[in-house]
């Protein structure tokens, strides 16, 4: 009945890699892990949902899919997850399948904390990167996913829910 596609990696941020220095294999790996995996899970779960009479899917994208900063491959892949979400929602609404995505912002995860320590956020964004004065927690994303997968959101499909502490609403300062 339910599918949560929750995966992500940003190799560029780990290494401060610019697009001309990004190996094609790393671009492909980023696209495969962040976008293709979401496509494949939808492709193979949706037929089972149709047999069951419907279901709900939540894909995890990122605010980088709306306003990418430093990481071109990651931003492109997560923008692809947003577009995929909307297309699949349109394709399967008549089958009683709702499809939405969550766009997390700065998170308190090992990768997010490492990016902060390396100064990646400081390079790409102003000192204050969210309205709320804390990083997001895994529970913030889990709570949003539970809501979107529940019957409480039965009239919501094809949308993106930004769980970002207000980051997307703030101006992004892109360096020259």
Secondary structure as the mmCIF struct_conf table of DSSP 4:
data_model
#
loop_
_struct_conf.conf_type_id
_struct_conf.id
_struct_conf.beg_label_comp_id
_struct_conf.beg_label_asym_id
_struct_conf.beg_label_seq_id
_struct_conf.end_label_comp_id
_struct_conf.end_label_asym_id
_struct_conf.end_label_seq_id
STRN STRN1 UNK A 2 UNK A 5
HELX_RH_AL_P HELX_RH_AL_P1 UNK A 11 UNK A 15
TURN_TY1_P TURN_TY1_P1 UNK A 16 UNK A 16
HELX_RH_3T_P HELX_RH_3T_P1 UNK A 19 UNK A 21
BEND BEND1 UNK A 22 UNK A 22
HELX_RH_AL_P HELX_RH_AL_P2 UNK A 24 UNK A 31
HELX_RH_PI_P HELX_RH_PI_P1 UNK A 32 UNK A 36
HELX_RH_AL_P HELX_RH_AL_P3 UNK A 37 UNK A 52
TURN_TY1_P TURN_TY1_P2 UNK A 53 UNK A 53
STRN STRN2 UNK A 55 UNK A 60
HELX_RH_3T_P HELX_RH_3T_P2 UNK A 63 UNK A 65
TURN_TY1_P TURN_TY1_P3 UNK A 66 UNK A 66
BEND BEND2 UNK A 67 UNK A 67
BEND BEND3 UNK A 70 UNK A 70
HELX_RH_AL_P HELX_RH_AL_P4 UNK A 72 UNK A 92
HELX_RH_3T_P HELX_RH_3T_P3 UNK A 93 UNK A 95
TURN_TY1_P TURN_TY1_P4 UNK A 96 UNK A 96
STRN STRN3 UNK A 97 UNK A 104
BEND BEND4 UNK A 106 UNK A 106
STRN STRN4 UNK A 107 UNK A 107
BEND BEND5 UNK A 109 UNK A 109
HELX_RH_AL_P HELX_RH_AL_P5 UNK A 110 UNK A 118
TURN_TY1_P TURN_TY1_P5 UNK A 119 UNK A 119
HELX_RH_AL_P HELX_RH_AL_P6 UNK A 120 UNK A 124
BEND BEND6 UNK A 125 UNK A 125
BEND BEND7 UNK A 127 UNK A 127
BEND BEND8 UNK A 131 UNK A 134
STRN STRN5 UNK A 136 UNK A 136
HELX_RH_AL_P HELX_RH_AL_P7 UNK A 138 UNK A 149
BEND BEND9 UNK A 150 UNK A 150
HELX_RH_3T_P HELX_RH_3T_P4 UNK A 151 UNK A 153
TURN_TY1_P TURN_TY1_P6 UNK A 154 UNK A 155
BEND BEND10 UNK A 158 UNK A 158
STRN STRN6 UNK A 160 UNK A 163
BEND BEND11 UNK A 164 UNK A 164
TURN_TY1_P TURN_TY1_P7 UNK A 165 UNK A 166
HELX_RH_3T_P HELX_RH_3T_P5 UNK A 167 UNK A 169
BEND BEND12 UNK A 170 UNK A 170
HELX_LH_PP_P HELX_LH_PP_P1 UNK A 171 UNK A 172
#
